[in-house]
């Protein structure tokens, strides 16, 4: 008799999970772990920002942490009330938008690295890097936000959220294209720096402005920051690929209906990315007032 009751309860739980907005019931302990991890990282970023006075980290990495705490907090709520639509709407919007500010932090960090190692090795100036890529990130954030709003409204009124999902998909794809272009330009910069092959016209401008000071020194801090930036970008790119496949597969597809994919390819990837910037913080490794080491180029080689 007890066996029959257990079987009936398991069937009831399975049927309830199918009819939740997630197509499963979010695992409570997983949500608690991610809420705790993102809270720790966010608080650390706030403390590091104040200590190093890197205020631009607040609307980038700090905002990412806040959105992720909000999103995973909503998933924790859903683990208790799986059929409630509000927490599903909050987690959907917050976790879609959350990583975008962190991507902007990567763009700014690369610009600062280029400033130290030598703008003559970069196709774009450090300032232009920040302007172009942060603008693209803002566009991506806006498109994803609009899509999230449309999808949430449709879901709350028992309508098909596919239109909102397609808008979010457009924002994610645009972000992935932006990251890809950023990676190619960053790779070109590092290759030119390591092979000492600057853009000649930029060398001449640099020599006119500050004679002899055209190449920075790749010290330990810059090596660590560059490695961290590479790892961070890989994590964010994996997450972007996952969300693209997820939204392409549809609101009732196997990808969005499988919790482990979301936990590993979204939650874990963003956790690694945001903690990477905690441990390899630009305020520590680049330093606001740190002198720039330079090596004089042989002007005859230009």
C-alpha positions, 0 to 999 in steps of 0.5 A: 500500500505504501508503495502505491502511495509513493508511486502516486506521489512521484507521478503527481510531482512529475505531472506538476513539474511538466506544467510549471513555466520551466517544465521542471521544478528548480532545485532548491539547494542549487538556487541557494548555492548560486544566490550565495555565490553571486552575493559574495562576489557582488559584495566583494566587487563593491568593497574592491570598487571602494578600495581601488576607486575603480568606480566603473566596475559598479555599473558593470561587474557590480550590476551583473552580480545584482541581476544574477542574485535577483534571478537566482533568488527568483528561481529559489522562489520558484522551487517553493512555488513552482507554478507562480508566474512572477518569479519565473518572469523575474528569473527569465529577465534577470538571468538574460540581462545579467551577464551583459554588464560584465561583458562591458567590463571586459571591453573597458579592461582591454582598453586599459591593457592596450593603453599600457602595452601600446595603442600602436599595436591596436587597430582601434584606440583604447577610447574607441574600444570602450565607445564602440563595444560598450555602445554595442553592449548597451544596444544588446542590453536594450534589445534583450530587455525589450524582449524579456518584457514582451515575453513576460507580458505574454506569459502573464496573460497566457499568450505565446511568448515566442515573439519576446523570445525571438527579440531576446534571441536577436539581442543575444546573437548581436551580443555574440557577434560583438564578442566575436569581433572583440575577440578577433581584434584583441587577438590581433592586438596581442599577436602584433604586440608579441611579434612587435609589429605595430601599425606604422602610421600609429607609431609615427603619431606616437613618436610625435606625441611622446618620442621613444615611448611606443611600447609598454612592458608586459609585466606580471600584473598585465600577464595575469590580467590578460589571462583572466580576461581570456578565461572570462571571455571564454566563459561568457561566450559559452554562455552566449552560445547556450542561450542562443541555442536555448532560445532557438530551440523554443519555449517548449524545447528540450534545451530550455526544459533541462535544468542541468543545462541551465545550471552548468552553461549559464549559472556556472559560466557566469559564476566563473566569469564574475569571480575571475574579475574578483581574483584578477581585479583591474584595480589590483593588477593594473592600478589607477596610479601605477607608472607605465613601464616602457621600452624605447623602440628603435626609430630606424625600424619604423 
